[in-house]
Amino acid sequence: MTTRNELRLLPWSGPEGKPCYLSTDDSDGHMSRLADNIEAVQLGMAAELLEQALEALSDEHAELEAVRLLVTDLTGALRDALRVATSRGHLLAVSEPDRS
């Protein structure tokens, strides 16, 4: 049986916003590749939103509604980026050799 530290945190949530995990030894399997692709899309969207945020910050006449929508989108992108970072951090911890 796979321990929780060996599970991959997937880049999407399950019912009620609970985290989803993948238990597999095949990093090239369908679900692993799907998760990799979704993570890449999520990080790409975060980079685009960051550019939009930098533009909005330099625009003294930015409309409040547009800024609120941007903040909402940035919040989601940050949540996704943190999930990716957490997942990749766990993968690194599991794959590193024991140094004791």
DRENNUMI-35286 format. One line per field, with one value per residue: chain; x, y, z of N, C-alpha, C, O in turn. Coordinates in Angstrom, 3 decimals, always signed. Layout:
N
chaine = A  ...
npx = X  ...
npy = Y  ...
npz = Z  ...
capx = X  ...
capy = Y  ...
capz = Z  ...
cpx = X  ...
cpy = Y  ...
cpz = Z  ...
opx = X  ...
opy = Y  ...
opz = Z  ...
This chain:
100
chaine = A  A  A  A  A  A  A  A  A  A  A  A  A  A  A  A  A  A  A  A  A  A  A  A  A  A  A  A  A  A  A  A  A  A  A  A  A  A  A  A  A  A  A  A  A  A  A  A  A  A  A  A  A  A  A  A  A  A  A  A  A  A  A  A  A  A  A  A  A  A  A  A  A  A  A  A  A  A  A  A  A  A  A  A  A  A  A  A  A  A  A  A  A  A  A  A  A  A  A  A
npx = +0.841  +0.465  +1.940  +0.720  +2.561  +3.634  +1.721  +0.455  -0.496  -3.157  -3.883  -6.487  -9.609  -11.655  -14.997  -16.751  -14.550  -12.381  -9.017  -7.545  -5.859  -3.283  -2.299  +0.329  +2.966  +3.799  +5.015  +4.610  +2.087  -1.397  -3.027  -1.050  +0.232  -1.935  -2.347  +0.134  -0.112  -2.342  -1.331  +0.661  -0.909  -2.301  -0.179  +0.715  -1.529  -1.460  +0.886  +0.112  -1.961  -0.483  +0.952  -1.212  -2.010  +0.197  +0.022  -2.468  -1.869  -0.250  -1.987  -3.642  -6.282  -7.773  -10.699  -12.786  -14.399  -13.134  -10.669  -11.461  -12.397  -9.996  -8.538  -10.049  -9.583  -6.802  -6.653  -7.685  -5.732  -3.468  -4.158  -4.179  -1.474  -0.166  -1.086  +0.136  +2.837  +2.920  +2.322  +4.495  +6.561  +6.110  +6.549  +9.269  +10.343  +9.751  +11.224  +13.857  +16.980  +17.561  +19.375  +20.521
npy = -1.184  +2.250  +4.996  +8.115  +10.153  +9.350  +9.706  +11.518  +14.819  +15.997  +18.431  +19.404  +19.696  +17.524  +16.362  +18.732  +20.389  +18.991  +17.666  +15.804  +12.765  +10.855  +7.556  +5.969  +4.234  +4.890  +7.404  +8.218  +7.528  +7.753  +9.372  +10.719  +12.170  +13.741  +15.268  +16.614  +18.163  +19.773  +21.154  +22.640  +24.292  +25.708  +27.080  +28.616  +30.239  +31.646  +33.129  +34.783  +36.229  +37.561  +39.349  +40.904  +41.992  +43.563  +45.467  +46.611  +47.741  +49.820  +51.452  +54.244  +54.793  +52.506  +50.570  +49.877  +47.560  +45.965  +45.597  +44.192  +41.797  +40.902  +40.482  +38.412  +36.407  +36.207  +35.234  +32.628  +31.626  +31.786  +29.960  +27.612  +27.554  +27.253  +24.716  +23.219  +23.689  +22.514  +19.852  +19.213  +19.622  +17.558  +15.402  +15.736  +15.360  +12.682  +11.450  +12.055  +10.769  +9.133  +10.917  +10.298
npz = +0.000  -0.728  +0.924  +2.305  +1.774  -0.608  -2.451  -5.238  -5.277  -7.009  -9.621  -9.330  -7.592  -5.605  -4.838  -2.878  -2.664  -1.734  -1.622  -4.340  -4.941  -6.548  -6.887  -8.088  -9.758  -12.192  -13.858  -16.398  -17.068  -18.113  -16.345  -14.893  -16.924  -17.750  -15.417  -15.367  -17.706  -17.097  -14.883  -16.194  -17.828  -15.838  -14.561  -16.693  -17.127  -14.727  -15.077  -17.201  -15.952  -14.032  -15.629  -16.547  -14.107  -13.439  -15.456  -14.795  -12.329  -13.075  -14.358  -13.760  -14.130  -14.027  -13.967  -11.170  -11.164  -13.097  -11.873  -9.598  -10.764  -11.838  -9.458  -8.371  -10.297  -10.013  -7.411  -7.698  -9.450  -7.836  -5.832  -7.386  -8.222  -5.786  -5.115  -7.137  -6.467  -3.925  -4.592  -6.287  -4.507  -2.684  -4.394  -4.927  -2.369  -1.933  -3.941  -3.390  -2.233  +0.927  +3.267  +5.668
capx = +0.000  +1.206  +1.702  +0.217  +3.668  +3.942  +0.616  +0.603  -1.611  -3.568  -4.152  -7.910  -10.243  -12.762  -16.251  -16.673  -13.260  -11.358  -7.919  -7.521  -4.514  -3.054  -1.351  +0.851  +4.416  +4.017  +4.970  +4.225  +0.729  -2.392  -3.422  +0.115  +0.404  -3.051  -2.046  +1.244  -0.640  -3.209  -0.439  +1.304  -1.925  -2.553  +0.957  +0.695  -2.584  -0.977  +1.855  -0.660  -2.655  +0.520  +1.182  -2.389  -1.993  +1.219  -0.550  -3.535  -1.252  +0.319  -3.092  -4.313  -7.708  -8.369  -12.032  -12.877  -14.964  -12.098  -9.659  -12.055  -12.375  -8.600  -8.175  -10.720  -8.828  -5.490  -6.842  -7.776  -4.432  -2.566  -4.563  -3.696  -0.012  +0.221  -1.356  +1.207  +4.069  +2.793  +2.421  +5.869  +7.392  +5.944  +7.217  +10.706  +10.672  +9.663  +12.237  +15.219  +17.525  +17.698  +20.735  +20.907
capy = +0.000  +3.491  +5.928  +9.417  +10.947  +8.881  +10.057  +12.786  +15.751  +16.359  +19.864  +19.717  +19.293  +16.592  +16.859  +19.612  +21.060  +18.164  +17.348  +14.510  +12.202  +9.761  +6.551  +5.228  +4.194  +5.197  +8.851  +8.449  +7.029  +8.707  +10.342  +11.550  +13.114  +14.681  +16.188  +17.461  +19.118  +20.737  +22.024  +23.569  +25.287  +26.546  +27.978  +29.561  +31.217  +32.498  +34.065  +35.776  +37.089  +38.425  +40.439  +41.772  +42.705  +44.605  +46.525  +47.280  +48.560  +51.036  +52.217  +55.038  +54.910  +51.177  +50.531  +49.040  +46.256  +45.215  +45.236  +43.130  +40.569  +40.491  +39.945  +37.111  +35.473  +36.017  +34.378  +31.261  +31.237  +31.571  +28.687  +26.541  +27.540  +26.669  +23.284  +22.660  +23.738  +21.500  +18.550  +19.001  +19.504  +16.190  +14.491  +15.863  +14.757  +11.225  +10.952  +12.308  +9.673  +9.398  +11.410  +10.090
capz = +0.000  -0.849  +2.015  +1.871  +1.239  -1.945  -3.321  -5.948  -5.184  -8.359  -9.747  -9.276  -6.334  -5.696  -4.273  -1.713  -2.631  -1.093  -2.532  -5.028  -4.991  -7.484  -6.433  -9.234  -9.929  -13.596  -14.067  -17.794  -17.257  -18.603  -15.319  -14.577  -18.036  -17.671  -14.315  -15.821  -18.685  -16.401  -14.111  -17.133  -18.204  -14.672  -14.351  -17.807  -16.845  -13.634  -15.660  -17.957  -14.999  -13.425  -16.591  -16.497  -12.831  -13.534  -16.294  -14.037  -11.281  -13.661  -14.949  -12.724  -14.442  -14.089  -13.365  -9.982  -11.519  -13.797  -10.874  -8.759  -11.553  -11.892  -8.136  -8.271  -11.141  -9.391  -6.238  -8.200  -9.996  -6.709  -5.230  -8.264  -8.194  -4.497  -5.195  -7.967  -5.676  -2.881  -5.237  -6.749  -3.310  -2.176  -5.326  -4.707  -1.076  -2.059  -4.872  -2.890  -1.416  +2.367  +3.520  +7.062
cpx = +0.883  +0.891  +1.271  +1.325  +4.021  +2.823  +0.888  -0.657  -1.939  -3.974  -5.630  -8.457  -11.353  -14.030  -15.990  -15.305  -12.142  -10.269  -8.072  -6.071  -4.473  -2.003  -0.914  +2.367  +4.794  +3.879  +4.626  +2.822  -0.222  -2.732  -2.258  +0.344  -0.702  -2.788  -0.907  +0.747  -1.508  -2.368  +0.227  +0.335  -2.173  -1.418  +1.058  -0.355  -2.151  +0.009  +1.136  -1.383  -1.687  +0.827  +0.013  -2.403  -0.969  +0.732  -1.608  -2.954  -0.668  -0.743  -3.855  -5.824  -8.396  -9.706  -12.064  -13.399  -13.931  -11.015  -10.187  -12.052  -10.954  -8.157  -8.819  -9.955  -7.451  -5.574  -6.922  -6.450  -3.422  -2.882  -4.020  -2.175  +0.498  +0.001  -0.258  +2.512  +4.052  +2.976  +3.855  +6.833  +7.311  +6.643  +8.721  +11.123  +10.671  +10.808  +13.660  +15.700  +17.655  +19.144  +21.180  +21.959
cpy = +1.243  +4.399  +7.272  +10.274  +10.541  +9.193  +11.387  +13.608  +16.223  +17.832  +20.228  +19.191  +18.294  +17.209  +17.676  +20.273  +20.272  +17.812  +15.957  +14.051  +11.066  +8.839  +5.748  +5.264  +4.614  +6.698  +9.207  +7.924  +8.145  +9.773  +11.257  +12.584  +14.160  +15.723  +17.134  +18.546  +20.185  +21.683  +23.057  +24.664  +26.240  +27.542  +29.007  +30.639  +32.170  +33.533  +35.161  +36.744  +38.034  +39.605  +41.426  +42.603  +43.828  +45.776  +47.323  +48.182  +49.859  +51.935  +52.941  +55.102  +53.543  +51.176  +49.523  +47.643  +45.378  +44.741  +44.115  +41.791  +40.021  +39.875  +38.571  +36.061  +35.182  +35.101  +32.911  +30.760  +30.975  +30.255  +27.521  +26.421  +26.945  +25.165  +22.603  +22.612  +22.674  +20.108  +18.253  +18.896  +18.120  +15.200  +14.545  +15.173  +13.238  +10.700  +11.194  +11.134  +10.097  +9.762  +11.177  +9.031
cpz = +0.000  +0.335  +1.456  +1.264  -0.190  -2.934  -3.991  -5.775  -6.589  -8.427  -9.837  -7.960  -6.615  -5.148  -3.008  -1.561  -1.986  -2.096  -3.134  -5.125  -5.994  -6.894  -7.655  -9.206  -11.343  -13.831  -15.509  -18.100  -17.667  -17.564  -14.930  -15.672  -18.039  -16.579  -14.708  -16.765  -18.016  -15.551  -15.016  -17.564  -17.040  -14.437  -15.480  -17.601  -15.732  -14.166  -16.448  -17.022  -14.293  -14.344  -16.577  -15.216  -12.856  -14.384  -15.524  -12.950  -11.833  -14.296  -13.849  -12.924  -14.561  -13.356  -12.224  -10.323  -12.220  -12.825  -9.977  -9.487  -11.641  -10.566  -7.930  -9.071  -10.553  -8.171  -6.650  -8.730  -8.885  -6.011  -6.057  -8.220  -6.879  -4.484  -6.018  -7.171  -4.579  -3.467  -5.646  -5.575  -2.711  -3.079  -5.149  -3.420  -1.165  -2.919  -4.399  -2.060  +0.046  +2.661  +4.947  +7.199
opx = +1.925  -0.270  +1.439  +1.068  +4.648  +2.975  +1.480  -1.756  -1.086  -4.364  -5.971  -7.843  -11.907  -14.130  -15.128  -14.933  -11.071  -10.547  -8.648  -5.170  -5.477  -0.945  -1.681  +2.971  +5.979  +2.769  +4.377  +2.415  +0.108  -2.724  -2.463  +0.619  -0.444  -2.985  -0.972  +1.134  -1.408  -2.650  +0.343  +0.714  -2.247  -1.667  +1.447  -0.107  -2.442  -0.027  +1.510  -1.412  -2.036  +0.949  +0.221  -2.764  -1.230  +0.999  -1.641  -3.486  -0.606  -0.441  -4.618  -6.561  -9.480  -9.822  -11.452  -12.881  -13.862  -10.509  -9.446  -11.738  -10.740  -7.472  -8.191  -9.709  -6.985  -4.678  -6.301  -6.076  -2.614  -1.970  -3.471  -1.642  +1.488  +0.798  +0.224  +3.215  +5.060  +3.697  +4.370  +7.816  +8.320  +7.266  +9.388  +12.140  +11.501  +11.318  +14.592  +14.940  +17.836  +20.050  +22.136  +22.396
opy = +1.275  +4.559  +7.536  +11.043  +11.318  +8.962  +12.282  +13.150  +16.785  +18.418  +21.279  +18.349  +18.236  +18.428  +17.347  +20.675  +20.815  +17.673  +15.057  +14.855  +10.405  +9.289  +4.950  +6.206  +4.690  +7.208  +10.374  +7.880  +9.328  +10.963  +12.442  +13.748  +15.335  +16.918  +18.328  +19.708  +21.368  +22.881  +24.224  +25.832  +27.453  +28.713  +30.150  +31.815  +33.365  +34.691  +36.331  +37.948  +39.176  +40.738  +42.640  +43.779  +44.921  +46.935  +48.552  +49.259  +50.869  +53.049  +52.330  +55.429  +53.443  +51.717  +48.457  +46.650  +44.177  +43.625  +43.193  +40.762  +38.813  +38.852  +37.670  +34.959  +34.043  +34.293  +32.052  +29.611  +30.051  +29.517  +26.565  +25.312  +26.213  +24.420  +21.534  +21.603  +22.010  +19.281  +17.167  +18.159  +17.563  +14.255  +13.513  +14.481  +12.579  +9.611  +10.602  +10.564  +11.276  +8.994  +11.807  +8.734
opz = +0.655  +0.712  +0.266  +0.338  -0.910  -4.134  -3.389  -6.088  -7.277  -7.417  -10.380  -7.303  -7.713  -5.007  -2.193  -0.459  -1.717  -3.287  -2.524  -5.363  -6.257  -6.454  -8.192  -8.694  -11.667  -13.985  -15.814  -19.261  -17.577  -17.880  -14.666  -15.380  -18.301  -16.796  -14.415  -16.645  -18.344  -15.496  -14.642  -17.654  -17.239  -14.147  -15.241  -17.867  -15.788  -13.750  -16.371  -17.277  -13.992  -13.879  -16.592  -15.239  -12.353  -14.069  -15.591  -12.682  -11.133  -14.723  -13.101  -11.994  -15.135  -12.256  -12.299  -9.813  -11.962  -12.941  -9.634  -8.889  -11.530  -10.558  -7.374  -8.582  -10.591  -7.929  -6.025  -8.497  -8.981  -5.638  -5.510  -8.185  -6.872  -3.913  -5.644  -7.198  -4.338  -2.909  -5.381  -5.644  -2.279  -2.596  -5.213  -3.383  -0.539  -2.657  -4.944  -1.277  +0.351  +2.338  +5.397  +8.311
